[in-house]
Amino acid sequence: MGETMKGLHRTARCAEFTKEDIGKEVTVMGWVQKSRNKGGLIFTDVRDRSGILQVVFEEEKCGKEVFEKAATLRSEYCVAVVGLLRSRGTDANEKIATGAIEVEAKQLRILSESAVPPFQIEDEINTREELRLQYRYLDLRRSPLQRNIMLRHKLCIAVRNYMDEQGFLEIETPTFIKSTPEGARDYLVPSRVHQGEFYALPQSPQLLKQLLMCSGFDRYFQLARCYRDEDLRADRQPEFTQIDMELSFADVDDVIAVNEGLIKRIWKEVLGVDIKTPIERMTWQAAMDKYGSDKPDLRFDLPITDISDVVKDCGFSVFADTVKDGGFVRAIRVPGEGHMPRKKIDALVEVAKYYGGKGLAYLCVNCADDGSHKCSFAKFMKEEELEAIIKACGAEKGDLIVIAADKFTRVCQVMGQVRLELGRSLDLIDRNAWRFLWVTEFPLLEWSDEEGRFMAMHHPFTSPMEEDWQYIDSDPGRVRAKAYDIVLNGTELGGGSVRIHRADIQKKMLEVLGFTPEMAQSQFGFLLEAFKYGVPPHAGLAYGLDRVAMWMAGAESIRDVMAFPKVKDASDLMMGAPSVVDEKQLRDLAIKVDYDAINKKDNG
């Protein structure tokens, strides 16, 4: 049974006391980290979110009753202690902030007892994540997670302060909205009042923030909750938070200027790190050509070289035929790795195959015992053809060249992943670097073989580059967008675009994407109606707040910077959600669940 505080008030948090407080009577409250009974002395570490403070119970000073109560303390008991703050003298513990001081206890109240926790509440534990998520409220008592959540709080405060200074208004947008096609599946919410009809949870506030620009608010931002019903991975959750913003009378440079200031501010305030601005910019085409990715990791070198022109007429049909069919042959020079063991080269080949490649050719420059080249395709090539490849790659004696041949998208993906694997396996990545990059001029559209039509690479409201709009009918894939992503160390932190503000262009864009006038009116009629009434040019950007916090905290997953995350199948192990609901609730919503079909599906 627990006691009440009985009028006690905490003096300060555990780790907020300093040597200046020595000699003061203090009241400390928190959880027992551990307690050690040394006979006439009991040493108890009391913990709260600030850290740990040692409390000493001496029977001669605190009395028999308090001492006997202290002897019953166990890990995770919640306690209040009144006592004298004193120096630990030569017994100081330099590993903790309060290691030079301790509390000489006079009173003890056990506010609540604790069962034996399912795992130790310690910084470093080897416990299954599923168990930690089941008991998330205990996991959150560990200082690494508490530090992450507090860092996230500082991040949010820094964002709000900066945006306010830049003239942005924080405006909330609705959680229940109309379902519109935005890429991922919507989470649907049935209406009891309008039976048979559904709200959607917003995948983003995209259309609403555009309407706020139509409303004349000029600059909007929001830490917006968003929901997407899609397959999960380490940095994805069904519900997440965006740092969302929109600016009126703005173009690409205006958005980038505001956001470079934001990045500089939050990294300085939260981490004490100075980010150099202006941040480097690179077009989407250049990023794909040089790094095989639209979110390249610039913490190490290893650029990709296009050797298609060099090998288009060579004797190796894999290369020559690929170029003839409109594909590309691309290579990575790996300095000094010509003697890489065959086992490691084979591992790179497996990476290429995993990402859809047919394989990986390699050339080790002057690495054979006789000084010649070791090459997986040498028998198909003339010596001068091999030398041309070496020259095109800028390779030297002792270097390794790896080569892939395929269609543009596939060869980019394969070589981009091979480059990343080389960076990891050769330990080329500077783990202390913050390499930001703006990737600009994305294609407006991308072809979907599955759909048999062009799809919006970002969303249907992205503005085309004026000089490319003339190709929208004759060569839609050629049209570039006024779109931009902010990338950090190979991760997309956020993205945005200048929006279409002209009704005629927006109508044409929807037509290109396969919307009939009736479909466009049904899905986006409210937006098209708003576009009749003087829409300002506007642009915006949204960051994944969880992803930004993850990088700042040095965490492995966004789950580590979220208080109550879901697991990979989007379930909540702590609350047991999703769950079956009462039949009455379903009847009120006019919903009938086909449990037979569900059971049949679950049983295969």
ROBA-234940 format. One record per residue (C-alpha): x, y, z. Coordinates in steps of 0.2 Angstrom, whole numbers, padded with zeros to 4 digits, always signed. Layout:
// residues N
XYZ;...
This chain:
// residues 604
+0000+0000+0000;+0006+0017-0004;+0006+0033+0007;+0001+0050+0002;+0013+0065+0001;+0004+0073+0016;+0008+0091+0012;+0026+0087+0006;+0032+0097-0009;+0047+0093-0020;+0061+0105-0018;+0068+0101-0035;+0071+0086-0047;+0085+0074-0042;+0099+0080-0054;+0095+0099-0052;+0104+0100-0035;+0122+0106-0034;+0136+0109-0022;+0128+0126-0018;+0113+0117-0010;+0124+0108+0003;+0117+0111+0020;+0099+0113+0015;+0085+0103+0020;+0077+0096+0004;+0062+0085-0002;+0066+0073-0016;+0053+0062-0025;+0056+0049-0038;+0058+0030-0041;+0071+0019-0033;+0084+0014-0046;+0092+0002-0034;+0095+0000-0015;+0109-0007-0005;+0108-0012+0013;+0125-0012+0021;+0119-0016+0039;+0118+0001+0048;+0118+0010+0032;+0106+0009+0017;+0111+0018+0000;+0096+0021-0011;+0098+0029-0029;+0082+0039-0032;+0078+0043-0050;+0067+0055-0060;+0068+0062-0078;+0083+0073-0073;+0094+0059-0067;+0099+0050-0051;+0103+0056-0033;+0110+0045-0019;+0100+0045-0003;+0108+0038+0013;+0098+0030+0027;+0108+0030+0044;+0098+0022+0058;+0106+0033+0071;+0100+0049+0061;+0084+0044+0053;+0077+0033+0067;+0073+0014+0068;+0055+0016+0060;+0062+0026+0045;+0077+0014+0043;+0066-0002+0044;+0054+0006+0031;+0070+0010+0020;+0075-0009+0021;+0059-0014+0012;+0063-0003-0004;+0064-0012-0020;+0067-0006-0038;+0054+0005-0045;+0045+0009-0029;+0039+0027-0030;+0046+0037-0015;+0047+0054-0006;+0062+0058+0005;+0065+0073+0016;+0083+0075+0022;+0099+0086+0023;+0109+0088+0007;+0128+0085+0011;+0144+0082+0002;+0150+0064-0002;+0168+0069+0001;+0180+0057-0006;+0166+0045-0010;+0161+0055-0025;+0155+0047-0041;+0161+0056-0056;+0150+0046-0068;+0134+0055-0063;+0130+0074-0062;+0126+0073-0043;+0140+0062-0039;+0148+0074-0027;+0132+0076-0016;+0119+0065-0007;+0104+0066+0004;+0105+0061+0023;+0087+0055+0025;+0076+0060+0039;+0059+0055+0033;+0053+0042+0020;+0036+0040+0012;+0033+0025+0000;+0021+0033-0011;+0018+0017-0021;+0026+0000-0022;+0030-0009-0038;+0029-0027-0044;+0045-0034-0051;+0047-0026-0068;+0047-0037-0083;+0065-0030-0087;+0078-0019-0079;+0075+0000-0080;+0093+0003-0085;+0101+0013-0099;+0108-0002-0108;+0097-0018-0109;+0096-0033-0120;+0077-0035-0120;+0066-0039-0135;+0058-0023-0142;+0041-0031-0142;+0042-0034-0123;+0048-0016-0121;+0033-0009-0131;+0021-0020-0122;+0027-0011-0106;+0031+0005-0114;+0027+0016-0099;+0041+0006-0090;+0053+0007-0106;+0050+0026-0106;+0057+0027-0088;+0074+0023-0096;+0085+0039-0098;+0090+0036-0116;+0072+0036-0121;+0068+0051-0109;+0082+0061-0117;+0075+0057-0134;+0058+0063-0129;+0065+0079-0121;+0075+0082-0136;+0060+0081-0147;+0051+0094-0135;+0066+0106-0138;+0065+0103-0156;+0046+0108-0157;+0049+0123-0146;+0063+0129-0157;+0053+0126-0173;+0038+0136-0165;+0049+0151-0160;+0058+0152-0176;+0042+0151-0187;+0034+0164-0176;+0048+0176-0179;+0047+0173-0197;+0029+0179-0198;+0021+0161-0199;+0004+0158-0190;+0001+0141-0182;-0016+0135-0188;-0024+0119-0184;-0032+0109-0198;-0046+0096-0196;-0043+0078-0192;-0059+0072-0201;-0058+0076-0219;-0064+0070-0236;-0055+0055-0243;-0045+0060-0259;-0032+0050-0268;-0015+0055-0262;-0004+0040-0264;-0006+0029-0249;-0022+0021-0242;-0033+0032-0231;-0038+0027-0214;-0057+0028-0214;-0069+0034-0200;-0087+0029-0202;-0100+0042-0198;-0114+0037-0186;-0125+0052-0192;-0122+0050-0210;-0123+0031-0211;-0113+0022-0225;-0102+0037-0227;-0084+0040-0221;-0072+0053-0216;-0053+0050-0219;-0039+0054-0208;-0027+0066-0217;-0012+0059-0225;-0006+0077-0224;-0014+0094-0223;-0010+0098-0241;-0026+0104-0248;-0031+0113-0232;-0015+0123-0231;-0017+0128-0249;-0035+0134-0245;-0027+0144-0230;-0016+0153-0243;-0032+0156-0253;-0039+0164-0237;-0025+0176-0236;-0016+0170-0221;+0000+0173-0230;+0011+0161-0220;+0005+0145-0211;+0014+0132-0201;+0008+0117-0190;+0015+0102-0181;+0002+0092-0190;-0003+0074-0186;-0004+0063-0202;-0010+0046-0205;-0006+0033-0219;-0012+0015-0220;+0004+0008-0228;+0017-0005-0224;+0029-0001-0211;+0048+0000-0210;+0061+0007-0197;+0057+0025-0201;+0038+0024-0204;+0023+0023-0193;+0004+0023-0197;+0003+0040-0188;+0017+0053-0188;+0020+0071-0186;+0025+0084-0200;+0033+0101-0198;+0021+0108-0211;+0022+0125-0219;+0015+0135-0233;+0020+0153-0240;+0010+0165-0251;+0019+0175-0265;+0034+0163-0264;+0044+0154-0276;+0058+0140-0274;+0071+0152-0267;+0059+0159-0254;+0055+0142-0247;+0073+0137-0247;+0079+0153-0238;+0066+0151-0224;+0070+0133-0222;+0089+0135-0222;+0086+0147-0208;+0075+0135-0199;+0088+0121-0200;+0102+0132-0194;+0092+0138-0179;+0086+0121-0173;+0103+0112-0175;+0111+0126-0165;+0098+0127-0152;+0095+0109-0149;+0112+0101-0152;+0124+0116-0152;+0130+0112-0170;+0133+0126-0182;+0126+0121-0200;+0134+0130-0214;+0123+0139-0226;+0119+0141-0240;+0116+0122-0242;+0122+0114-0257;+0109+0111-0271;+0109+0097-0284;+0096+0093-0298;+0086+0077-0297;+0095+0072-0313;+0112+0075-0307;+0109+0066-0291;+0102+0051-0300;+0117+0051-0312;+0131+0054-0300;+0124+0044-0284;+0110+0033-0291;+0098+0041-0278;+0087+0056-0276;+0093+0057-0258;+0112+0054-0259;+0123+0052-0244;+0137+0064-0247;+0147+0059-0231;+0158+0049-0243;+0164+0050-0261;+0162+0036-0273;+0153+0045-0287;+0145+0035-0302;+0152+0037-0319;+0141+0034-0335;+0152+0024-0347;+0138+0021-0359;+0146+0030-0374;+0163+0021-0370;+0156+0004-0371;+0141+0006-0384;+0151-0003-0398;+0162-0014-0387;+0163-0033-0389;+0154-0037-0373;+0136-0039-0378;+0129-0036-0361;+0135-0018-0361;+0133-0015-0380;+0115-0022-0381;+0110-0012-0365;+0115+0004-0373;+0107-0001-0390;+0090-0004-0381;+0091+0013-0372;+0099+0008-0356;+0114+0014-0347;+0131+0006-0342;+0137+0014-0326;+0153+0012-0315;+0160+0016-0298;+0179+0017-0296;+0184+0011-0278;+0201+0018-0275;+0214+0006-0269;+0202-0009-0267;+0208-0019-0283;+0214-0033-0271;+0197-0034-0263;+0194-0052-0258;+0182-0062-0270;+0170-0065-0256;+0167-0046-0254;+0165-0044-0272;+0152-0058-0272;+0143-0049-0258;+0142-0033-0269;+0135-0044-0283;+0122-0051-0271;+0117-0033-0266;+0115-0029-0285;+0104-0044-0287;+0093-0040-0272;+0089-0023-0279;+0084-0030-0296;+0100-0030-0305;+0106-0045-0316;+0123-0044-0308;+0139-0034-0307;+0154-0034-0318;+0171-0029-0310;+0188-0024-0316;+0204-0024-0304;+0216-0012-0312;+0234-0020-0314;+0230-0032-0300;+0235-0048-0307;+0252-0056-0302;+0259-0052-0319;+0253-0034-0318;+0238-0036-0330;+0220-0032-0326;+0209-0045-0316;+0192-0043-0325;+0176-0053-0325;+0172-0049-0343;+0190-0048-0350;+0188-0062-0363;+0174-0052-0372;+0184-0035-0373;+0199-0029-0382;+0214-0022-0372;+0210-0004-0378;+0192-0006-0373;+0197-0010-0355;+0209+0004-0355;+0195+0016-0361;+0184+0011-0347;+0199+0014-0335;+0202+0031-0342;+0184+0036-0341;+0183+0031-0323;+0199+0040-0319;+0206+0024-0311;+0223+0020-0307;+0234+0005-0303;+0226-0005-0288;+0209+0002-0290;+0193-0008-0291;+0179-0004-0304;+0162-0011-0302;+0149-0010-0317;+0131-0012-0319;+0120-0011-0335;+0101-0009-0336;+0087+0003-0339;+0089+0020-0331;+0078+0017-0315;+0085+0000-0312;+0104+0004-0315;+0102+0020-0303;+0094+0009-0290;+0107-0005-0291;+0122+0007-0292;+0115+0018-0278;+0114+0003-0266;+0131-0004-0271;+0138+0013-0267;+0130+0013-0250;+0136-0004-0246;+0154+0000-0251;+0153+0016-0240;+0147+0005-0225;+0158-0010-0228;+0174+0000-0231;+0170+0012-0217;+0170+0027-0228;+0156+0036-0219;+0160+0051-0208;+0148+0047-0193;+0150+0064-0186;+0146+0074-0202;+0129+0083-0205;+0129+0083-0224;+0113+0093-0230;+0108+0094-0248;+0093+0102-0258;+0088+0090-0272;+0078+0101-0285;+0069+0100-0302;+0061+0083-0299;+0051+0076-0314;+0033+0081-0313;+0027+0064-0318;+0033+0046-0318;+0026+0032-0328;+0018+0017-0319;+0018+0001-0328;+0006-0006-0315;-0007+0008-0318;-0002+0010-0337;-0002+0029-0335;+0008+0044-0329;+0007+0047-0310;+0012+0063-0301;+0029+0060-0293;+0024+0071-0278;+0006+0076-0279;-0006+0083-0292;-0004+0101-0285;+0014+0103-0290;+0018+0117-0302;+0028+0113-0318;+0043+0123-0323;+0036+0136-0335;+0048+0132-0349;+0043+0113-0349;+0024+0115-0349;+0024+0115-0368;+0029+0097-0367;+0014+0091-0356;+0005+0083-0371;+0019+0078-0383;+0032+0072-0370;+0024+0072-0352;+0040+0063-0344;+0051+0078-0350;+0041+0091-0339;+0051+0095-0323;+0043+0101-0307;+0046+0116-0296;+0049+0103-0282;+0063+0101-0269;+0068+0089-0256;+0079+0092-0241;+0091+0078-0238;+0102+0074-0223;+0116+0060-0224;+0106+0050-0237;+0089+0052-0229;+0075+0063-0235;+0070+0074-0221;+0056+0083-0230;+0050+0089-0247;+0039+0102-0255;+0035+0112-0270;+0028+0127-0278;+0010+0124-0280;-0001+0126-0295;-0012+0142-0293;-0020+0143-0310;-0036+0134-0312;-0032+0130-0331;-0016+0122-0326;-0023+0113-0312;-0037+0106-0323;-0025+0101-0336;-0014+0092-0323;-0029+0082-0317;-0033+0077-0335;-0015+0071-0338;-0017+0060-0323;-0032+0052-0329;-0046+0061-0320;-0062+0065-0330;-0070+0082-0327;-0083+0072-0317;-0070+0063-0306;-0060+0079-0304;-0076+0088-0298;-0080+0074-0286;-0063+0072-0278;-0057+0090-0278;-0072+0101-0282;-0070+0112-0267;-0052+0116-0272;-0056+0120-0290;-0070+0131-0284;-0058+0140-0273;-0047+0143-0288;-0060+0154-0295;-0058+0168-0282;-0040+0175-0284;-0028+0162-0279;-0010+0169-0274;+0005+0160-0280;+0011+0149-0266;+0023+0136-0261;+0027+0125-0246;+0037+0111-0238;+0034+0098-0225;+0047+0088-0214;+0045+0072-0205;+0047+0078-0187;+0050+0061-0181;+0063+0058-0194;+0072+0075-0189;+0071+0070-0171;+0078+0053-0175;+0093+0060-0183;+0096+0073-0170;+0095+0060-0156;+0106+0048-0165;+0092+0035-0164;+0091+0019-0175;+0072+0021-0178;+0058+0034-0176;+0050+0022-0163;+0064+0028-0152;+0058+0046-0153;+0040+0043-0151;+0031+0040-0134;+0019+0027-0140;+0024+0019-0157;+0016+0005-0166;+0025-0011-0172;+0027-0017-0189;+0009-0023-0192;+0003-0006-0185;-0003-0014-0169;-0001-0006-0152;+0006-0020-0140;+0003-0009-0125;-0016-0005-0127;-0020-0020-0138;-0026-0010-0152;-0034-0012-0165;-0047-0023-0156;-0064-0030-0159;-0078-0018-0154;-0095-0020-0146;-0109-0026-0158;-0119-0011-0153;-0106+0001-0159;-0106-0007-0176;-0125-0007-0177;-0125+0012-0173;-0113+0014-0188;-0123+0002-0199;-0108-0009-0201;-0108-0028-0202;-0091-0037-0200;-0089-0053-0210;-0080-0063-0197;-0081-0079-0207;-0071-0071-0221;-0058-0064-0209;-0056-0081-0201;-0055-0090-0218;-0042-0078-0223;-0032-0080-0207;-0032-0099-0208;-0025-0098-0226;
